[in-house]
């Protein structure tokens, strides 16, 4: 009996071995089936990648056709560059399928031809060859190619999907058979166990005891495994959370982060690095040096190869905020970068790689540059205004006495012509100084609400004979009433200066465009342009199709006496005057220019309230009188000239050199009918303060101010105070007579300033 049981047990073991061998074979086949399924899925993904790249290129072409922005060209080139590698990967993946290979060989030329047709369409559009582009589109080659290649790719995908279904079915059959064999093996094992248990009934007590011990150990082991598994699950969850947090932080950083190995190959990069530096994993930083020029923070001194951040950090150096400027050879804008670096070390303390962090400081450096330029222009303006003030004093005497000299030399024509030459030269000097004062924002303005569209339309009519027939003048004016609070005469002068500059930039003719729009400059624009207040503006744009300006020329365009014209063809004060007028009016000015394409100058003017008004016509020349004029002027030449001119007009005169002498004469009882005072005088107070002090003592006193430029006592932010009369130096005898008469016949009276608080 025992012998037969052993035979049966041996047979069972043999059967079990056969089942095990079959199970192993089927398991190998199951793994092979799974690998085939995975391969088919990977092929489907590669087909999808090719389809996506072709569609992305097609979408970029359509986007550029509609919007004409360079971003779509970049998107097209990126897709185009990835098509060939993707096709290579796909062909490699299907090399074991002859049908798919033949279909792929027919499809690949279609895809490459479609990409080439799209590239040619973009080239025709960017080069301005609209006829070539329309002809190409008319042929419809791109649409035909797209339809055929799409159909072929779908056929490829369908074949792979069919193969995938067959392989999945085969895998399921193998799994079913394997499960059956496992069940049979389990039954054989149970039978063998049963036989073993029957054979070992003799040792039942010992076996039972051993079984109890085994079960107890098993329970303990299961409990330990369950506890360990719980700890592992918790640790895995914590690790996954930490990884997610680090990945989110890494991907959302505004700074570009690169992790490189010892060979300067990028191992890891965040989206900011790909966007800012165009660096991706696998890129070698050494190869990128040939694509751009790198300079130190001054933008002039080249950064040597051994001073590059990647080289320094791989030497083991640590650094913070290394400043450098990168100028790509592609013509893209230069970037101002601040770089920090830390080396990574292995267990032997050798440098195995590094971490580089790049901060893009381009915008902040540009804001600093604009602020410095504004401060420089402001400093030049203050210096210019002071010099012009002194020159005006001298010119007042020269031009006034020359005018008298011309009149007195009627009997001597030769000498009279010489005197006229002096007079003309003085007049030109006066005009030059007025230009300087306009730049320095020291000219008084007479601002009021001006209907800007009507004003520009009138100016455009005046420009046509000035610019000539070869310049085509067009206006694009926003509909509806639109007023700006400005001095209309200064506006006309500014537009004329810009138009003349535009004409000189178009020697062979071109187009001058005048545009008006309502705009709002927001906080973001104000932060990028230090001298701008956010809010609504009336925008006047003057555009030409001329030669354009280089960046260096744009930065100096508003500086007085800066010109790119030949000697004798420009004073260099045209745009300086425009700049001063706009700033003095409380506005903003911006130049947009590209060499070879033209220039647009945008004037952002303060908006007015209500409809525009008509500029009043000039009053007729006034006559002299017999009243007493109190002259306060610190320059003796000017004081003597004014005294002589007023006396020649029949007026009585009293003169003082400063505010202190003037007040002493007032306190002594000096009588007069009009106070004629310079704005800037010595003696402890300005002309305005002197007038206010006299008004406290003699309420209702009439005042006429004069100045080569005005200060805040007369002009608040460049605008005349209500009721204040000002005669700007240098002036002629008839201008002096007219303003004196106007002031006496009901001009402004000085109102005493309120006393200081107790």
Residue, then its C-alpha position, 0 to 999 in steps of 0.5 A: x500500500x505504501x509502495x503504491x502510494x509512493x508510485x502515485x506520489x512520484x507520478x504526481x510530482x512528475x505531472x507537477x513538473x510538467x505543469x510547471x514547465x508548461x507554465x514557465x513556457x506560457x509565461x515567457x510567451x505572455x511576456x513576449x505578447x505584452x512586449x508586442x502590445x507595448x511596441x504597437x502602442x509605441x508605434x501608434x504614439x509615434x504616428x500620433x506625434x508625426x500627425x501632431x507636428x504636421x498639424x502644428x506646422x499647418x496651424x502656424x502657417x494659417x496663424x501667420x497668414x491671418x495675424x502676420x506675427x513672428x511668433x507663428x514663424x517661430x512655432x512653424x520652424x520648431x515643428x518643422x525641425x522636429x518632423x524629420x527626427x519623428x519620421x526617423x523614429x517611426x520608420x525605425x519602429x515599423x521596420x519589421x512590418x513590410x506593409x507598413x514600411x511600404x506605406x511609410x515610404x509613400x507617405x514620408x515624401x508627401x509630409x516633407x513636401x507639405x512642410x516645404x510648401x508651407x515654408x515657401x508660403x511663409x517665405x513669400x509672405x515675409x518677403x512681401x511677394x503677395x503675387x507669388x503667395x496667391x499663385x501658390x495658394x491657387x495651385x492648391x498643392x498644400x491642401x492636396x498633400x495634406x489630404x493624402x498624407x493625413x489619409x496615409x497616416x490614418x491608414x498606418x494608425x489603422x493597421x497598427x490598431x488592427x495589429x494591436x487588437x490581434x496581439x491583445x487577443x493572443x495575449x488574452x488566450x495565452x493568459x487563459x491557458x496559463x490560468x488553466x494550467x495554474x489551476x491544474x497545478x493547484x489541483x495536483x498539489x492538493x492531491x499530493x498534499x492529501x496523499x502526503x497527509x494520509x501517508x503521514x497519519x502516523x505522525x499526526x500528533x507531531x505534524x499537528x503541533x508543527x502545523x500550529x507552530x507554522x500557522x502562528x509564525x505565519x500570522x505573526x509574519x503577515x502582521x509584520x508584513x501588513x505593518x511594514x506595508x502600511x509604513x511604506x504606503x505612507x512614506x510613498x505618499x509623503x514622497x509623492x507629495x514632496x515631489x509634486x511640491x518641488x516640481x510645481x515650484x520648479x516649473x512655476x519659477x520666474x527665474x530660469x534654472x539649469x542643472x548641468x553635468x560636468x560636460x556642460x550638458x543640460x540635465x534638467x531645465x524649467x519652462x522659464x529656461x526654455x522660454x528665456x534661454x531656449x535651453x532644454x535638457x540635452x543641450x550642451x552650453x558649449x555649443x551655444x556660445x557660437x549662437x550669440x555674443x556675451x558681454x559684461x554688464x557694461x555691454x561693451x567688454x566681451x566676456x571671455x570663454x573662461x569667465x562664462x558662468x557655466x565654466x566658472x561654476x564647473x571650476x568649483x566657484x560659487x557666485x551671486x548676481x553675475x551680470x552679463x548681456x547676451x546678444x543673439x546672432x539671430x537679431x533677437x533683442x539682447x537680454x540683460x541677465x543676472x546669474x547665480x551658480x552653485x557646483x554639485x559634488x560627488x562622494x569624493x568632493x569632485x565637481x560632478x555638475x552644477x546648478x545655474x539660476x538666471x534672472x532676466x533684468x532686461x526690463x528693469x535695466x531698460x527702465x533705469x536707462x529711460x530714467x537716466x535719459x530723462x534726468x539727463x535731458x532735464x539737466x540739459x534743459x535747466x542748463x539751457x534755460x539759464x544760458x538762454x535767460x542771460x542771452x535774452x537779456x543781452x539780445x533785448x538790448x542789442x535788437x532794441x538798439x539795432x532797431x533804433x539804429x536802423x531807423x536813424x540811418x535813413x540818410x546813410x543807406x550803406x550803414x543802414x544795410x549793415x545795421x539791418x544785417x546786425x538786426x537780422x542776426x539778432x532776430x535769428x539769435x532770438x529764434x534760436x534761443x526761443x528754440x532752446x527755451x522750448x526744449x528747456x520747457x521755459x516758454x510760457x504756454x497759452x493752453x486751452x481746449x483745442x479740437x484736435x481733429x480740426x487742428x490737425x486737418x488745418x495743419x495738414x492743409x498748410x503742410x502740403x505746399x511746404x513738403x512738396x508734391x513728392x510727399x503724400x500726406x494722409x490723415x486718420x482721425x478718430x471719429x467724434x469730438x476730441x479735445x486736448x488742453x494745449x497751446x495750438x500755436x505750439x502744436x502747429x510748430x511741433x507738427x511742422x518740425x516733425x513733418x520737415x524731419x520726415x520729409x528730409x528722411x524721404x529724399x525720394x518721396x514717401x508718405x506722411x501719416x497723421x493719426x489721432x486716437x483716444x488712449x489710456x496709458x495704464x500703470x504697467x506702461x507708467x512703470x516702464x516709462x518713468x516720466x509718465x502718469x497713468x490715465x487718459x491721453x489724446x494721442x497724435x502720431x506722425x509717421x513716415x516711410x523714410x530711412x528710420x533711425x538706429x537705436x543710438x540715434x533714437x536715444x539722442x534724438x531729443x538732445x539739443x543740437x544733435x542732428x544726423x543731417x549734413x552741415x548747414x541742413x539742420x540745427x538739431x533743435x527741431x525734436x528738442x522743441x517738440x520734446x519740450x512742448x510735450x513735456x511742458x504741456x503735461x504729456x509724453x512723447x515716444x519714438x518708434x523707428x526701424x532702419x529702412x522702414x520709417x519712423x513714428x513719433x507719438x505725442x500723448x497730450x493731456x485731454x481737454x474738457x468740452x469742444x475746441x475753441x478758435x484761437x483769437x486773432x492778434x490785437x492791433x499795434x498799441x500806441x504810447x502814453x503818459x503814465x508812469x512805469x515802475x521798471x524793476x530789472x537787475x541787468x543794467x543794459x536791459x534796464x537802460x534800454x527799456x527806460x529809453x524805449x518807454x520814454x520814447x513812447x511818451x511814458x515817465x519811468x522809474x527804475x530799480x535794480x532789485x526787489x529791496x530797492x523797489x520796496x524802499x522806493x515804494x515805502x518812500x511814497x513813489x507813485x506809478x501806474x504800472x509795475x514792469x518787473x523781471x521774474x528773476x531778480x536779486x534782493x531776496x525775492x522773485x518778481x512775483x513775490x515783489x508784486x505780491x508784496x507791493x499789492x499788500x501795500x497798494x491793492x489793485x496795482x497793475x503788473x506786467x512781467x517779463x523774462x527770458x524764461x519763466x519760473x514757478x512764480x509766473x508759470x505753473x508747470x509751464x502754464x501762465x497763471x490766470x490773469x497774469x500778463x507776460x512779455x517774453x524776452x527778447x521783444x521789439x519796441x512795438x511789442x513792448x508798447x502793445x503789452x504796456x498799453x494792454x496792461x494799463x488798459x485793464x490788464x492783470x492786477x496783482x492780488x496780495x498773497x494770503x498771510x502765512x498761518x499763525 
